Amino acid sequence: MQSRPLTTPTSPFAFRLNRLPWTLTRGIDRYVLGRTDHRDATVMAQAEPSVVSSIDNGIATVTLNRPKALNSLNQDMVDILLRLYRNWQHSSDVHAVVVKGAGGKAFCAGGDVKATVQQIMKGEREEAPRFFTHEYTMNNLIAKYPKPYISLLDGIVMGGGAGVSIHGSFRVATEKSMFAMPECGIGLFVDIGSAYFLSRLPGEMGMYLALTGQRLKGIELKESTLATHYLPSSRLPELEEAIQGLGSKAGEHSAVHHLISSFEEKDTPPQQTDLLLHLPEMDACFNQDSVEAIHASLKELNNEWSQATLKLLNGGSPTSQKICFRHVKAARNMSLASVLEEDYRLLHHMCHISHDFVEGIRAKLIEKDNNARWKPATVDQVTDEMVSAYFRRLKPSEELQLEETTQHLQSRL
């Protein structure tokens, strides 16, 4: 397998929104999107920082520290990370960056869309995308980071968690890793530049993951090339110590690659995982010119895998699926910066014209009936004109403008 070159007017739900735990259940564990109460969040912030950082022997270590929220990113965390990464990128005191999650369950289970949804419901649609300008800027910075950036994916990695890790030069998966991009299930789309790396996965795997929200576990992250390395969770503390022991050599991508590789279990026999077993079916069914054709191909195949895949597709927003389909297809010939700029454009229009985003949040998080009433209700009712409305360019003053990433760090090994 080849490796890829390497955010309505006031709603009756608004009052209840402040009192709900933001946990999205979609058959793939939990996708935590924020906290429940501003007062609780303030108390927690005073008691314990949401981001913990330190520098030891030239190794900057960042711990995403909201374990009760599965380390989901909020505005404060993104701002802190962006500031740290900018300060460290040219600092002679820092040779490499290690990022991990607290609590043992998650690396990072998503981004905090709570404020965004609240603003949409209040009619503050112009302010709603603000969080994402900072997040996408951070994603782009990680991708072009001049120093080794090592993410320890020891647990759940979803949405914004992928954005703070997959764009970096090293992604270390363990048997506890679980990756998913379930945005179609809440009427959103795969953002944080994920269309860039999903479109570069083997065959049609990326399109499959984008449209279905299916999860990958453990060794499947490395098989897909989302992770660069795979090793037992129990060896991570030893790996961190060894990275610190490199000293100034930790600034060399080749030295870090060699070190992490030495921790991998070479004698472990290859596993025939579900991901590998169904790659031919993914390629056959998802290499199509439209979402309708994907549905038709799955129906024609009519086996256990295709039926399960159709069930996943039927649970998501038809509009989101068509947006994701076009976005991932186009991303194959786009730079990461251009994909992130497109993400912001899509997000901006989502905040202004989307019914399904708010409806998806209602069904998954507010009413919790898990019965979203998508409009339109089926993919054949979503016209090309409807989809194109989300891709319209913004006013020049509204567009997100990012520096191009001329070379992905993975290519420096």
TILO-611996 format. One record per residue (C-alpha): residue number from 1; residue in three letters; x, y, z. Coordinates in Angstrom, 1 decimal. Layout:
<lumkols>
{NUM, 'ALA', {X, Y, Z}}
...
</lumkols>
This chain:
<lumkols>
{1, 'MET', {0.0, 0.0, 0.0}}
{2, 'GLN', {1.5, 3.3, -1.0}}
{3, 'SER', {1.8, 6.2, 1.4}}
{4, 'ARG', {0.4, 9.6, 0.5}}
{5, 'PRO', {2.7, 12.6, -0.1}}
{6, 'LEU', {3.2, 13.8, 3.1}}
{7, 'THR', {-16.6, 25.7, 12.6}}
{8, 'THR', {-32.0, 30.6, 12.8}}
{9, 'PRO', {-33.2, 33.1, 14.8}}
{10, 'THR', {-33.7, 32.5, 18.5}}
{11, 'SER', {-34.9, 28.9, 18.8}}
{12, 'PRO', {-37.0, 27.1, 21.5}}
{13, 'PHE', {-33.9, 24.8, 21.8}}
{14, 'ALA', {-31.6, 27.6, 22.8}}
{15, 'PHE', {-32.4, 27.5, 26.5}}
{16, 'ARG', {-32.0, 23.8, 26.7}}
{17, 'LEU', {-28.8, 23.9, 24.8}}
{18, 'ASN', {-26.9, 25.3, 27.7}}
{19, 'ARG', {-27.9, 22.4, 29.9}}
{20, 'LEU', {-27.1, 19.5, 27.6}}
{21, 'PRO', {-23.9, 17.4, 27.6}}
{22, 'TRP', {-22.6, 17.7, 24.1}}
{23, 'THR', {-22.1, 14.1, 23.3}}
{24, 'LEU', {-22.8, 12.8, 19.8}}
{25, 'THR', {-23.7, 9.1, 19.7}}
{26, 'ARG', {-23.6, 7.7, 16.2}}
{27, 'GLY', {-22.7, 4.0, 16.7}}
{28, 'ILE', {-19.0, 5.0, 16.9}}
{29, 'ASP', {-18.4, 5.6, 20.6}}
{30, 'ARG', {-18.8, 9.3, 21.6}}
{31, 'TYR', {-18.0, 12.5, 19.7}}
{32, 'VAL', {-17.8, 15.2, 22.3}}
{33, 'LEU', {-18.3, 18.7, 21.1}}
{34, 'GLY', {-18.2, 20.8, 24.2}}
{35, 'ARG', {-19.2, 21.4, 27.8}}
{36, 'THR', {-22.6, 21.8, 29.4}}
{37, 'ASP', {-22.6, 25.1, 31.3}}
{38, 'HIS', {-20.5, 28.2, 31.0}}
{39, 'ARG', {-20.2, 28.4, 34.8}}
{40, 'ASP', {-18.9, 24.8, 34.9}}
{41, 'ALA', {-16.4, 25.6, 32.1}}
{42, 'THR', {-15.2, 28.7, 34.0}}
{43, 'VAL', {-14.6, 26.8, 37.2}}
{44, 'MET', {-12.8, 24.0, 35.3}}
{45, 'ALA', {-10.6, 26.5, 33.5}}
{46, 'GLN', {-9.6, 28.1, 36.8}}
{47, 'ALA', {-9.0, 24.7, 38.5}}
{48, 'GLU', {-7.0, 23.1, 35.7}}
{49, 'PRO', {-5.6, 24.4, 32.3}}
{50, 'SER', {-7.2, 23.0, 29.2}}
{51, 'VAL', {-3.8, 22.9, 27.6}}
{52, 'VAL', {-0.6, 21.8, 29.5}}
{53, 'SER', {2.8, 22.5, 27.9}}
{54, 'SER', {6.4, 22.0, 28.9}}
{55, 'ILE', {9.8, 21.9, 27.4}}
{56, 'ASP', {12.3, 19.3, 28.4}}
{57, 'ASN', {15.7, 18.9, 26.7}}
{58, 'GLY', {14.4, 20.7, 23.7}}
{59, 'ILE', {11.2, 18.7, 23.4}}
{60, 'ALA', {8.0, 20.7, 23.7}}
{61, 'THR', {5.2, 18.5, 25.0}}
{62, 'VAL', {1.5, 19.6, 24.7}}
{63, 'THR', {-1.2, 17.8, 26.6}}
{64, 'LEU', {-4.8, 18.4, 25.6}}
{65, 'ASN', {-6.3, 18.5, 29.0}}
{66, 'ARG', {-10.1, 18.2, 29.0}}
{67, 'PRO', {-10.5, 14.5, 29.7}}
{68, 'LYS', {-14.1, 14.7, 30.8}}
{69, 'ALA', {-14.9, 16.2, 27.4}}
{70, 'LEU', {-12.6, 13.7, 25.7}}
{71, 'ASN', {-10.2, 16.6, 25.1}}
{72, 'SER', {-12.4, 18.3, 22.6}}
{73, 'LEU', {-11.1, 21.6, 21.3}}
{74, 'ASN', {-12.7, 24.9, 22.3}}
{75, 'GLN', {-11.8, 28.5, 21.3}}
{76, 'ASP', {-9.4, 29.0, 24.2}}
{77, 'MET', {-7.5, 25.8, 23.4}}
{78, 'VAL', {-7.1, 26.6, 19.7}}
{79, 'ASP', {-5.9, 30.1, 20.6}}
{80, 'ILE', {-3.4, 28.7, 23.1}}
{81, 'LEU', {-2.1, 26.0, 20.7}}
{82, 'LEU', {-1.8, 28.5, 17.8}}
{83, 'ARG', {0.2, 30.9, 20.1}}
{84, 'LEU', {2.5, 28.1, 21.3}}
{85, 'TYR', {3.2, 26.7, 17.9}}
{86, 'ARG', {4.0, 30.1, 16.5}}
{87, 'ASN', {6.4, 30.8, 19.3}}
{88, 'TRP', {8.1, 27.4, 19.0}}
{89, 'GLN', {8.5, 27.1, 15.3}}
{90, 'HIS', {11.6, 29.4, 15.2}}
{91, 'SER', {12.8, 29.0, 18.8}}
{92, 'SER', {16.2, 27.5, 19.4}}
{93, 'ASP', {14.9, 26.1, 22.7}}
{94, 'VAL', {12.6, 23.7, 20.9}}
{95, 'HIS', {13.7, 20.9, 18.5}}
{96, 'ALA', {10.4, 19.0, 18.2}}
{97, 'VAL', {6.8, 19.0, 19.4}}
{98, 'VAL', {4.9, 16.1, 21.0}}
{99, 'VAL', {1.1, 16.3, 21.3}}
{100, 'LYS', {-1.0, 13.9, 23.4}}
{101, 'GLY', {-4.4, 13.7, 25.1}}
{102, 'ALA', {-5.1, 13.4, 28.9}}
{103, 'GLY', {-7.3, 10.8, 30.5}}
{104, 'GLY', {-6.4, 7.7, 28.6}}
{105, 'LYS', {-9.6, 7.6, 26.5}}
{106, 'ALA', {-9.0, 10.1, 23.8}}
{107, 'PHE', {-6.4, 12.1, 21.9}}
{108, 'CYS', {-9.1, 14.6, 20.9}}
{109, 'ALA', {-12.7, 13.8, 20.1}}
{110, 'GLY', {-13.6, 16.8, 18.0}}
{111, 'GLY', {-14.1, 20.5, 17.9}}
{112, 'ASP', {-16.4, 22.6, 20.1}}
{113, 'VAL', {-19.3, 23.7, 17.9}}
{114, 'LYS', {-21.4, 24.6, 20.8}}
{115, 'ALA', {-20.8, 28.4, 20.5}}
{116, 'THR', {-21.3, 28.2, 16.7}}
{117, 'VAL', {-24.7, 26.5, 17.0}}
{118, 'GLN', {-25.8, 28.9, 19.7}}
{119, 'GLN', {-24.8, 31.9, 17.6}}
{120, 'ILE', {-26.7, 30.5, 14.6}}
{121, 'MET', {-29.8, 30.0, 16.8}}
{122, 'LYS', {-29.5, 33.6, 18.0}}
{123, 'GLY', {-29.2, 34.9, 14.5}}
{124, 'GLU', {-25.5, 35.9, 15.0}}
{125, 'ARG', {-24.5, 34.2, 11.7}}
{126, 'GLU', {-21.7, 36.6, 10.9}}
{127, 'GLU', {-19.9, 35.8, 14.2}}
{128, 'ALA', {-20.6, 32.0, 14.1}}
{129, 'PRO', {-17.6, 31.0, 11.9}}
{130, 'ARG', {-15.0, 32.9, 14.0}}
{131, 'PHE', {-13.7, 29.7, 15.8}}
{132, 'PHE', {-12.9, 28.1, 12.5}}
{133, 'THR', {-10.7, 30.9, 11.2}}
{134, 'HIS', {-8.3, 30.2, 14.1}}
{135, 'GLU', {-8.7, 26.4, 13.9}}
{136, 'TYR', {-8.0, 26.2, 10.2}}
{137, 'THR', {-5.0, 28.6, 10.5}}
{138, 'MET', {-3.6, 26.2, 13.2}}
{139, 'ASN', {-4.2, 23.2, 10.9}}
{140, 'ASN', {-2.3, 24.9, 8.1}}
{141, 'LEU', {0.6, 25.8, 10.5}}
{142, 'ILE', {0.9, 22.2, 11.7}}
{143, 'ALA', {1.2, 21.0, 8.1}}
{144, 'LYS', {4.0, 23.3, 7.3}}
{145, 'TYR', {5.7, 23.1, 10.7}}
{146, 'PRO', {9.5, 23.2, 10.2}}
{147, 'LYS', {10.2, 20.8, 13.2}}
{148, 'PRO', {9.1, 17.3, 13.8}}
{149, 'TYR', {5.5, 17.3, 15.1}}
{150, 'ILE', {4.6, 14.0, 16.8}}
{151, 'SER', {1.0, 13.1, 17.7}}
{152, 'LEU', {0.4, 10.2, 20.0}}
{153, 'LEU', {-3.0, 9.0, 18.9}}
{154, 'ASP', {-3.8, 6.8, 22.0}}
{155, 'GLY', {-7.6, 6.8, 21.9}}
{156, 'ILE', {-10.4, 8.6, 20.0}}
{157, 'VAL', {-9.4, 10.9, 17.1}}
{158, 'MET', {-12.3, 12.6, 15.5}}
{159, 'GLY', {-13.0, 15.9, 13.6}}
{160, 'GLY', {-10.9, 18.6, 15.1}}
{161, 'GLY', {-8.7, 16.0, 16.7}}
{162, 'ALA', {-7.7, 14.9, 13.3}}
{163, 'GLY', {-6.9, 18.5, 12.4}}
{164, 'VAL', {-4.5, 18.9, 15.2}}
{165, 'SER', {-2.7, 15.6, 14.4}}
{166, 'ILE', {-3.0, 14.1, 10.9}}
{167, 'HIS', {-1.5, 17.2, 9.2}}
{168, 'GLY', {1.7, 16.7, 11.3}}
{169, 'SER', {4.8, 14.8, 10.3}}
{170, 'PHE', {4.4, 11.8, 12.7}}
{171, 'ARG', {1.2, 10.1, 13.8}}
{172, 'VAL', {1.6, 7.2, 16.2}}
{173, 'ALA', {-1.4, 4.9, 16.5}}
{174, 'THR', {-1.9, 2.2, 19.2}}
{175, 'GLU', {-4.4, -0.6, 19.8}}
{176, 'LYS', {-6.6, 2.1, 21.5}}
{177, 'SER', {-6.8, 4.4, 18.5}}
{178, 'MET', {-10.1, 5.1, 16.9}}
{179, 'PHE', {-10.5, 7.5, 14.0}}
{180, 'ALA', {-13.7, 8.8, 12.4}}
{181, 'MET', {-15.1, 11.9, 10.5}}
{182, 'PRO', {-18.8, 11.6, 11.3}}
{183, 'GLU', {-19.8, 15.2, 10.2}}
{184, 'CYS', {-22.4, 14.1, 7.7}}
{185, 'GLY', {-24.4, 12.7, 10.6}}
{186, 'ILE', {-24.9, 16.1, 12.0}}
{187, 'GLY', {-25.5, 17.9, 8.7}}
{188, 'LEU', {-22.0, 19.3, 8.5}}
{189, 'PHE', {-19.1, 18.3, 6.2}}
{190, 'VAL', {-15.6, 17.0, 6.6}}
{191, 'ASP', {-13.6, 20.1, 7.4}}
{192, 'ILE', {-10.2, 20.8, 9.1}}
{193, 'GLY', {-8.5, 20.1, 5.8}}
{194, 'SER', {-9.6, 16.5, 6.0}}
{195, 'ALA', {-10.7, 16.5, 2.4}}
{196, 'TYR', {-7.0, 16.9, 1.5}}
{197, 'PHE', {-5.7, 13.9, 3.4}}
{198, 'LEU', {-8.8, 11.7, 2.8}}
{199, 'SER', {-8.5, 12.3, -0.9}}
{200, 'ARG', {-5.0, 10.9, -0.8}}
{201, 'LEU', {-5.8, 7.7, 1.0}}
{202, 'PRO', {-5.5, 4.4, -1.0}}
{203, 'GLY', {-8.3, 4.0, -3.6}}
{204, 'GLU', {-11.7, 5.2, -2.6}}
{205, 'MET', {-11.1, 4.7, 1.1}}
{206, 'GLY', {-11.2, 8.5, 1.8}}
{207, 'MET', {-14.5, 9.0, 0.0}}
{208, 'TYR', {-16.0, 6.0, 1.9}}
{209, 'LEU', {-14.8, 7.5, 5.3}}
{210, 'ALA', {-16.1, 11.0, 4.4}}
{211, 'LEU', {-19.6, 9.9, 3.4}}
{212, 'THR', {-20.2, 7.2, 5.9}}
{213, 'GLY', {-18.4, 8.4, 9.0}}
{214, 'GLN', {-17.2, 4.9, 9.5}}
{215, 'ARG', {-14.5, 4.4, 12.2}}
{216, 'LEU', {-11.0, 2.9, 11.8}}
{217, 'LYS', {-9.4, 1.2, 14.8}}
{218, 'GLY', {-5.9, 0.4, 15.8}}
{219, 'ILE', {-3.6, -0.9, 13.1}}
{220, 'GLU', {-6.2, 0.2, 10.5}}
{221, 'LEU', {-4.9, 3.8, 11.0}}
{222, 'LYS', {-1.5, 2.8, 9.8}}
{223, 'GLU', {-2.9, 0.6, 7.0}}
{224, 'SER', {-4.8, 3.6, 5.7}}
{225, 'THR', {-1.7, 5.8, 6.0}}
{226, 'LEU', {-3.5, 8.1, 8.4}}
{227, 'ALA', {-0.9, 7.0, 11.0}}
{228, 'THR', {2.8, 6.8, 10.2}}
{229, 'HIS', {3.6, 4.3, 13.0}}
{230, 'TYR', {1.9, 1.7, 15.1}}
{231, 'LEU', {3.0, 0.4, 18.5}}
{232, 'PRO', {1.6, -0.8, 21.8}}
{233, 'SER', {0.0, 1.8, 24.0}}
{234, 'SER', {2.1, 0.6, 26.9}}
{235, 'ARG', {5.3, 1.7, 25.1}}
{236, 'LEU', {4.3, 5.3, 24.7}}
{237, 'PRO', {5.9, 6.5, 28.0}}
{238, 'GLU', {9.2, 4.9, 26.9}}
{239, 'LEU', {8.9, 6.4, 23.5}}
{240, 'GLU', {8.4, 9.9, 25.0}}
{241, 'GLU', {11.5, 9.4, 27.1}}
{242, 'ALA', {13.5, 8.3, 24.2}}
{243, 'ILE', {12.4, 11.3, 22.1}}
{244, 'GLN', {13.6, 13.6, 24.9}}
{245, 'GLY', {16.9, 11.7, 24.9}}
{246, 'LEU', {17.5, 12.7, 21.3}}
{247, 'GLY', {18.2, 16.2, 22.4}}
{248, 'SER', {19.1, 18.4, 19.4}}
{249, 'LYS', {18.9, 15.3, 17.1}}
{250, 'ALA', {15.1, 15.5, 17.6}}
{251, 'GLY', {15.1, 18.4, 15.2}}
{252, 'GLU', {15.9, 16.0, 12.4}}
{253, 'HIS', {12.9, 14.3, 10.8}}
{254, 'SER', {15.0, 11.3, 9.8}}
{255, 'ALA', {16.2, 10.7, 13.4}}
{256, 'VAL', {12.7, 10.9, 14.8}}
{257, 'HIS', {11.4, 8.5, 12.1}}
{258, 'HIS', {14.2, 6.0, 12.8}}
{259, 'LEU', {13.6, 6.2, 16.6}}
{260, 'ILE', {9.8, 5.7, 16.4}}
{261, 'SER', {10.2, 2.9, 13.9}}
{262, 'SER', {12.5, 1.1, 16.4}}
{263, 'PHE', {9.6, 0.9, 18.8}}
{264, 'GLU', {7.4, -0.9, 16.3}}
{265, 'GLU', {7.0, -4.6, 16.8}}
{266, 'LYS', {8.6, -6.1, 13.7}}
{267, 'ASP', {7.6, -9.7, 14.4}}
{268, 'THR', {3.9, -9.0, 14.6}}
{269, 'PRO', {2.2, -11.0, 11.8}}
{270, 'PRO', {0.2, -9.0, 9.2}}
{271, 'GLN', {-3.5, -8.7, 10.1}}
{272, 'GLN', {-6.3, -9.1, 7.6}}
{273, 'THR', {-8.5, -6.4, 9.0}}
{274, 'ASP', {-12.0, -5.4, 7.8}}
{275, 'LEU', {-10.5, -2.4, 6.2}}
{276, 'LEU', {-8.2, -4.4, 3.9}}
{277, 'LEU', {-10.9, -7.1, 3.3}}
{278, 'HIS', {-13.3, -4.5, 1.9}}
{279, 'LEU', {-11.0, -2.3, -0.1}}
{280, 'PRO', {-12.0, -3.8, -3.4}}
{281, 'GLU', {-15.7, -3.2, -2.6}}
{282, 'MET', {-14.9, 0.4, -1.6}}
{283, 'ASP', {-13.2, 1.0, -4.8}}
{284, 'ALA', {-15.9, -0.6, -6.9}}
{285, 'CYS', {-18.8, 1.2, -5.2}}
{286, 'PHE', {-17.4, 4.6, -4.4}}
{287, 'ASN', {-15.5, 5.3, -7.6}}
{288, 'GLN', {-18.5, 6.9, -9.1}}
{289, 'ASP', {-19.5, 10.2, -10.7}}
{290, 'SER', {-22.3, 11.0, -8.2}}
{291, 'VAL', {-23.6, 10.1, -4.7}}
{292, 'GLU', {-26.7, 8.6, -6.4}}
{293, 'ALA', {-24.4, 6.3, -8.4}}
{294, 'ILE', {-22.7, 5.2, -5.1}}
{295, 'HIS', {-26.1, 4.3, -3.6}}
{296, 'ALA', {-27.1, 2.4, -6.7}}
{297, 'SER', {-23.8, 0.5, -6.8}}
{298, 'LEU', {-24.2, -0.5, -3.1}}
{299, 'LYS', {-27.7, -1.7, -3.7}}
{300, 'GLU', {-26.6, -3.7, -6.7}}
{301, 'LEU', {-23.8, -5.4, -4.8}}
{302, 'ASN', {-26.3, -6.4, -2.1}}
{303, 'ASN', {-24.0, -8.2, 0.4}}
{304, 'GLU', {-23.6, -7.7, 4.2}}
{305, 'TRP', {-21.0, -5.0, 3.8}}
{306, 'SER', {-22.9, -3.0, 1.2}}
{307, 'GLN', {-26.1, -3.2, 3.3}}
{308, 'ALA', {-24.3, -1.9, 6.4}}
{309, 'THR', {-22.7, 0.8, 4.3}}
{310, 'LEU', {-26.1, 1.9, 2.9}}
{311, 'LYS', {-27.4, 2.1, 6.4}}
{312, 'LEU', {-24.7, 4.4, 7.4}}
{313, 'LEU', {-25.3, 6.6, 4.3}}
{314, 'ASN', {-29.1, 6.7, 4.9}}
{315, 'GLY', {-28.5, 8.1, 8.4}}
{316, 'GLY', {-26.6, 11.1, 7.2}}
{317, 'SER', {-27.6, 14.4, 5.6}}
{318, 'PRO', {-28.1, 14.0, 1.8}}
{319, 'THR', {-27.0, 17.6, 1.3}}
{320, 'SER', {-23.9, 17.0, 3.5}}
{321, 'GLN', {-23.0, 13.9, 1.5}}
{322, 'LYS', {-23.2, 15.8, -1.8}}
{323, 'ILE', {-21.1, 18.6, -0.5}}
{324, 'CYS', {-18.5, 16.1, 0.9}}
{325, 'PHE', {-18.5, 14.2, -2.4}}
{326, 'ARG', {-17.7, 17.3, -4.4}}
{327, 'HIS', {-15.2, 18.6, -1.8}}
{328, 'VAL', {-13.2, 15.4, -1.6}}
{329, 'LYS', {-13.2, 14.9, -5.4}}
{330, 'ALA', {-11.8, 18.4, -5.9}}
{331, 'ALA', {-9.3, 18.2, -3.1}}
{332, 'ARG', {-7.3, 15.6, -5.0}}
{333, 'ASN', {-6.0, 18.4, -7.1}}
{334, 'MET', {-5.8, 21.2, -4.5}}
{335, 'SER', {-3.2, 22.3, -1.9}}
{336, 'LEU', {-4.0, 22.0, 1.7}}
{337, 'ALA', {-4.2, 25.7, 2.1}}
{338, 'SER', {-6.7, 25.9, -0.7}}
{339, 'VAL', {-8.8, 23.0, 0.9}}
{340, 'LEU', {-8.8, 24.9, 4.2}}
{341, 'GLU', {-9.9, 28.1, 2.5}}
{342, 'GLU', {-12.7, 26.1, 0.8}}
{343, 'ASP', {-13.6, 24.6, 4.2}}
{344, 'TYR', {-14.1, 28.1, 5.6}}
{345, 'ARG', {-16.2, 29.1, 2.6}}
{346, 'LEU', {-18.4, 26.0, 3.1}}
{347, 'LEU', {-18.6, 26.6, 6.8}}
{348, 'HIS', {-19.6, 30.3, 6.3}}
{349, 'HIS', {-22.5, 29.2, 4.0}}
{350, 'MET', {-23.5, 26.4, 6.3}}
{351, 'CYS', {-24.0, 29.0, 9.0}}
{352, 'HIS', {-26.2, 31.1, 6.7}}
{353, 'ILE', {-28.2, 28.8, 4.5}}
{354, 'SER', {-28.1, 25.3, 6.0}}
{355, 'HIS', {-31.2, 23.7, 7.5}}
{356, 'ASP', {-29.4, 20.3, 8.1}}
{357, 'PHE', {-26.7, 21.6, 10.4}}
{358, 'VAL', {-29.1, 22.8, 13.1}}
{359, 'GLU', {-31.4, 19.9, 12.4}}
{360, 'GLY', {-28.6, 17.4, 12.9}}
{361, 'ILE', {-27.6, 19.0, 16.2}}
{362, 'ARG', {-31.3, 18.9, 17.3}}
{363, 'ALA', {-31.6, 15.2, 16.5}}
{364, 'LYS', {-28.3, 14.1, 17.9}}
{365, 'LEU', {-27.8, 16.4, 20.8}}
{366, 'ILE', {-30.9, 18.3, 21.8}}
{367, 'GLU', {-34.0, 16.2, 21.3}}
{368, 'LYS', {-31.8, 13.1, 21.1}}
{369, 'ASP', {-34.5, 11.3, 19.0}}
{370, 'ASN', {-31.8, 10.3, 16.5}}
{371, 'ASN', {-34.3, 11.0, 13.8}}
{372, 'ALA', {-33.1, 14.0, 11.8}}
{373, 'ARG', {-35.6, 15.4, 9.3}}
{374, 'TRP', {-33.2, 16.3, 6.6}}
{375, 'LYS', {-34.3, 18.8, 3.9}}
{376, 'PRO', {-34.1, 17.6, 1.2}}
{377, 'ALA', {-34.8, 14.1, 2.5}}
{378, 'THR', {-33.0, 12.1, -0.2}}
{379, 'VAL', {-29.9, 12.5, -2.4}}
{380, 'ASP', {-31.8, 12.6, -5.6}}
{381, 'GLN', {-33.7, 15.7, -4.3}}
{382, 'VAL', {-30.4, 17.6, -3.7}}
{383, 'THR', {-29.8, 19.5, -7.0}}
{384, 'ASP', {-26.4, 20.6, -8.3}}
{385, 'GLU', {-27.6, 24.2, -7.8}}
{386, 'MET', {-28.2, 23.6, -4.1}}
{387, 'VAL', {-24.7, 22.2, -3.7}}
{388, 'SER', {-23.1, 24.9, -5.7}}
{389, 'ALA', {-24.6, 27.5, -3.3}}
{390, 'TYR', {-22.3, 26.3, -0.6}}
{391, 'PHE', {-19.2, 26.7, -2.8}}
{392, 'ARG', {-19.8, 30.3, -3.8}}
{393, 'ARG', {-16.9, 32.5, -3.2}}
{394, 'LEU', {-17.2, 35.1, -0.4}}
{395, 'LYS', {-16.5, 38.8, -0.5}}
{396, 'PRO', {-12.7, 39.3, -0.6}}
{397, 'SER', {-12.8, 40.7, 2.9}}
{398, 'GLU', {-14.6, 37.6, 4.2}}
{399, 'GLU', {-12.4, 34.9, 2.6}}
{400, 'LEU', {-9.9, 33.0, 4.7}}
{401, 'GLN', {-6.4, 33.5, 3.3}}
{402, 'LEU', {-3.6, 31.1, 4.2}}
{403, 'GLU', {0.0, 30.6, 3.3}}
{404, 'GLU', {0.6, 27.8, 0.9}}
{405, 'THR', {2.2, 24.7, 2.2}}
{406, 'THR', {4.9, 24.0, -0.3}}
{407, 'GLN', {6.0, 20.7, 1.0}}
{408, 'HIS', {4.4, 18.2, 3.3}}
{409, 'LEU', {6.6, 17.2, 6.1}}
{410, 'GLN', {6.2, 13.5, 5.4}}
{411, 'SER', {8.2, 13.9, 2.3}}
{412, 'ARG', {11.2, 15.1, 4.3}}
{413, 'LEU', {12.0, 11.6, 5.7}}
</lumkols>
